[in-house]
Every structure is written in C-alpha cells, then in structure tokens.
Amino acid sequence: MKTIKRKTMLYKTGVEYGDYTLNHVQGCSHGCKFPCYAMQMARRFGKVNSYEEWIEPYLVENTLEILDKELPKLKDKIKFVHMCFTTDPFMYKFSEITNMSLEIIKKINSYNIPVEVLTKGILPDEIVNVSMNSDNIFGITLVSLNEKFREIYEPGTAPYNERLKALKKCHDAGLKTWVSIEPYPTPNVDDLPLIDLLNAISFVDYIVFGRWNYNKIISEYKECKTYYNKQSDIVEQFCAVNEIQLHIKEGTRRD
C-alpha cells in the first residue's frame, strides 16, 4: 500500500473519553457515509480533496521510529493511548495496517502504558499474544446488526457478525472488551431494537453510547429528542443489570 512520513505521532485529544491518541494511517477504506467526521476534518484542512481520496489509505511508514522518540518523553504524562480517532487500526483487509498496529501496541505496552483500541474491522487473533498490559481494552464500533444498513452506511467495513466473533474471542481469552454504539441511528434509518444489539454484546466490560449527528435525515425524524432520551434509558438500565461500565456521549440525552 502507499505510504507517507510524518514528524509527530502522539497527541493529547480533546475527545471527552480520550487521553492521548495516534493516527498512523491517513484516510480510511471503510468509507462510512454517516457522514464521517474524520473525513470532514481531513477535507477541511486540505489532507484530502474527495471521498475517493479518503478511502485510499496511506500508512505512516515511520510511525515506530517516531514512537521511539516520543514515548520516553511522554510516558509519565500518558494515562492511555486510544487507537484511533481519525482512522482505523485494524482496517478491514489491510494486513499492512494490522501488522503495524500490533507492533504499536507492543511498543506502547513496553512503557507500561495501556491502549484502548477501536475498530470497524477484525480484531486479529494475534492480539491475545501481543497484549502485555492488563488495562488494555479492545473494542468494536457496532450500531446495528442489519447488514443492509452496513452496506449503505459502512460499505468498506467488516460484516457485523465477524466483528462480534473477533470481539468475543478477545473476551474469552481474558482481555477487556468494549463497544462503541455511535452514531446510533433513528428508526427512520434502521429499526433494529436497541435491546437486540445490547443482548449481542452483553459480555463486554464497557459501552459508549451516542446519537447520530451531521445528517439531515436524523433531523427529519420528529421524535428525535424523545427517542434518544428513551434509548439512553434503555442502555443505562441494561448496563446496570449486567454490571457494564457506561459512558453516554454529551448531547445524546437532552432535556
């Protein structure tokens, strides 16, 4: 695959549930059409000019060398490193990215720093052997179980059942797992009951739940505020019963 070089890698993120992060790939072949906030920002700052450019990812070839310089300086400041906010560390069907991400996890863990991984691809079996910090947590984004929805809005991502199967393997191997249910759609987009999705991930340690933004199709749903308040209650009750840690994104539940 094509590569680029960068001068820096680790940075402090302003995301509400984040700490430090890195993005060792530019672009994302998953091509989500919610629309994708990361793609919007990349276009705004001139990193890509079109959707077609965005879905052709570039691997940052000098990532490990940069980390060798940055980790010794930042190791006492970092609580954890999130992988990733503007790309995907296990991009579906990109072995070069997967291999690099596994090396990154090993390197970060070697400084006794945990990682928080999130993907719409497949968490590889090798993670079990690579993970060297008990606070590491491995997750998938899952907003539906409906493959027709995925084909329209997440066209380049891994099928939902494959994501779930890989996540369950991590859990069964004793690793901490989580799911990001964001952006969760309204019924005029996908009418799968939230409880069906929650039952499929009842084994995880942590859930993030958030509404869908940046799309006029959501504003067309007249009961939007009431709907997201109700769904927030459902996920809150589910997590309480199943002893799952929960974070509801700001703005999801509204008065």
C-alpha positions in Angstrom: 0.0 0.0 0.0 1.0 3.6 -0.4 2.9 5.3 2.5 3.7 8.7 3.8 6.0 10.1 6.5 5.2 12.3 9.5 7.2 14.3 12.0 5.0 13.6 15.1 2.6 10.9 16.2 1.2 11.1 19.8 -1.0 13.9 20.8 -3.5 14.8 23.6 -7.0 14.6 22.3 -9.9 16.8 23.3 -12.5 13.9 22.9 -14.5 13.6 26.1 -13.5 10.0 26.9 -9.9 10.2 25.5 -6.4 10.9 26.7 -3.6 10.5 24.2 -4.1 9.2 20.7 -2.3 8.4 17.5 -3.3 8.0 13.9 -0.7 6.0 12.0 -2.8 5.9 8.8 -4.2 8.8 6.7 -7.6 8.1 5.3 -9.9 5.1 5.8 -11.1 2.5 3.3 -14.2 1.9 5.4 -15.8 4.9 3.7 -18.6 5.5 6.2 -21.4 7.7 5.0 -23.0 8.9 8.2 -21.1 11.2 7.2 -17.7 10.6 8.7 -16.5 13.4 10.9 -12.8 12.4 10.4 -13.2 12.7 6.6 -14.9 16.1 7.0 -11.9 17.4 9.0 -9.4 16.0 6.6 -11.1 17.8 3.7 -11.3 21.0 5.8 -7.6 21.0 6.5 -6.6 20.0 3.0 -5.3 16.5 3.7 -7.7 15.0 1.1 -9.9 16.6 -1.6 -12.6 14.0 -2.1 -14.3 10.9 -0.7 -12.3 8.8 -3.3 -9.0 10.1 -1.9 -10.2 9.5 1.7 -10.9 5.8 1.1 -7.4 5.2 -0.3 -5.4 4.9 3.0 -1.8 5.8 3.4 0.3 4.1 6.1 2.7 6.3 8.0 5.8 4.3 7.4 8.0 5.9 10.1 5.4 5.5 13.0 7.6 3.2 15.1 10.6 5.4 14.8 8.6 8.4 15.9 7.2 6.5 18.9 10.8 5.6 19.9 11.4 9.3 20.3 8.1 10.4 21.8 7.3 7.7 24.3 10.3 8.2 26.6 9.4 11.9 26.8 5.6 11.5 27.3 5.4 8.2 29.3 4.8 9.9 32.6 2.0 12.1 31.2 0.0 9.4 29.3 -2.8 7.5 31.1 -3.6 5.5 27.9 -3.4 5.7 24.2 -6.5 5.5 22.0 -6.2 3.8 18.7 -7.5 5.7 16.7 -9.7 8.8 16.3 -9.3 9.7 12.7 -8.6 6.3 11.1 -8.9 2.6 11.9 -6.1 0.5 13.4 -7.4 -2.8 12.0 -8.8 -1.6 8.7 -10.6 -4.4 7.0 -8.5 -6.5 4.6 -5.3 -4.3 5.1 -2.7 -6.7 6.6 0.0 -3.9 6.4 -2.1 -1.8 8.8 -2.9 -4.7 11.1 0.8 -5.7 11.4 1.8 -2.1 12.1 -0.9 -1.7 14.8 0.2 -4.9 16.5 3.8 -3.5 16.7 2.5 -0.2 18.0 0.6 -2.0 20.8 3.7 -3.9 21.8 5.8 -0.8 21.8 3.3 1.3 23.9 2.8 -1.5 26.4 6.6 -1.8 26.8 6.4 1.6 28.5 3.7 0.2 30.8 1.1 2.3 29.0 -2.2 0.7 28.2 -4.0 1.0 24.9 -7.7 1.5 24.0 -8.4 0.0 20.6 -11.5 0.6 18.5 -12.2 -0.8 15.1 -14.8 -1.5 12.4 -12.5 -4.2 11.1 -11.5 -7.5 12.7 -9.5 -7.7 15.9 -6.8 -10.3 14.9 -6.1 -13.4 16.9 -2.6 -12.2 17.4 -3.8 -9.6 19.9 -4.0 -12.2 22.6 -0.3 -12.7 22.5 0.6 -9.1 21.8 -1.4 -7.5 24.6 1.0 -7.1 27.6 -0.9 -4.7 29.8 -3.9 -5.8 32.0 -5.5 -2.4 31.4 -5.6 -2.8 27.6 -9.1 -2.8 26.3 -10.2 -3.8 22.8 -13.4 -2.7 21.1 -15.5 -2.5 18.0 -18.0 0.0 16.7 -21.4 -1.6 16.4 -24.5 0.5 15.7 -26.7 -2.2 14.1 -26.9 -5.9 13.3 -28.6 -5.2 9.9 -26.2 -6.0 7.0 -28.3 -3.9 4.6 -27.6 -0.9 6.9 -23.9 -1.6 6.9 -23.7 -1.9 3.1 -25.3 1.5 2.7 -23.6 3.5 5.6 -20.4 1.5 6.3 -19.6 0.0 2.9 -16.0 -1.0 3.4 -16.2 -2.3 6.9 -16.2 -5.8 8.3 -19.5 -7.6 8.5 -21.1 -7.3 11.9 -21.0 -11.0 12.8 -17.3 -11.1 12.0 -16.6 -8.1 14.3 -18.6 -9.7 17.1 -16.9 -13.1 16.7 -13.5 -11.5 17.0 -14.5 -9.4 20.0 -15.9 -12.5 21.7 -12.6 -14.3 21.1 -10.8 -11.4 22.9 -13.2 -11.7 25.8 -12.9 -15.4 26.1 -9.1 -15.1 26.1 -9.4 -12.9 29.2 -8.9 -9.5 27.6 -11.1 -6.4 28.5 -13.6 -5.6 25.7 -15.8 -2.7 24.8 -18.3 -1.5 22.2 -18.9 2.0 20.8 -22.6 2.3 19.8 -22.1 5.6 17.9 -23.6 7.0 15.8 -26.8 5.1 16.8 -29.5 5.7 14.1 -33.1 6.7 14.5 -35.9 4.3 13.4 -36.4 6.0 10.1 -32.9 4.8 9.2 -32.7 1.4 10.9 -35.5 0.0 13.0 -33.5 -2.8 14.8 -34.4 -2.6 18.5 -31.5 -1.4 20.7 -32.1 -4.3 23.1 -31.3 -6.8 20.3 -27.9 -5.1 19.8 -27.3 -4.9 23.5 -28.0 -8.6 24.1 -25.4 -9.4 21.4 -22.7 -7.6 23.4 -23.7 -8.4 26.9 -20.3 -9.9 27.6 -18.3 -6.6 27.3 -16.8 -4.6 30.1 -17.6 -1.1 28.7 -20.1 0.6 26.3 -20.1 4.1 24.8 -23.5 5.2 23.5 -24.0 8.3 21.3 -26.5 9.8 18.9 -26.2 10.3 15.1 -25.2 13.8 14.1 -24.3 15.7 10.9 -27.1 14.3 8.8 -30.4 15.9 7.8 -32.1 12.5 7.7 -31.9 12.5 11.5 -33.5 15.9 11.9 -36.3 14.7 9.7 -37.3 12.3 12.5 -39.7 14.4 14.5 -39.4 12.5 17.8 -35.6 12.6 17.7 -35.0 14.1 21.2 -37.6 11.8 22.9 -36.2 8.8 21.0 -32.6 9.3 22.1 -33.6 10.0 25.7 -35.5 6.7 25.7 -32.6 4.8 24.2 -30.2 6.3 26.7 -32.5 5.0 29.5 -32.5 1.5 27.9 -28.8 1.3 27.6 -28.3 2.7 31.1 -30.7 0.1 32.6 -29.1 -2.7 30.6 -25.6 -1.8 31.8 -26.7 -1.5 35.4 -28.3 -5.0 35.3 -25.3 -6.6 33.5 -22.6 -4.6 35.5 -21.2 -3.0 32.4 -19.4 0.4 32.6 -21.2 3.0 30.5 -20.4 6.4 29.0 -23.3 8.3 27.3 -21.9 10.9 24.9 -22.6 14.5 25.6 -25.7 15.8 23.8 -27.2 12.3 23.4 -29.7 12.8 26.2 -31.4 16.2 26.1 -33.9 18.0 28.4 
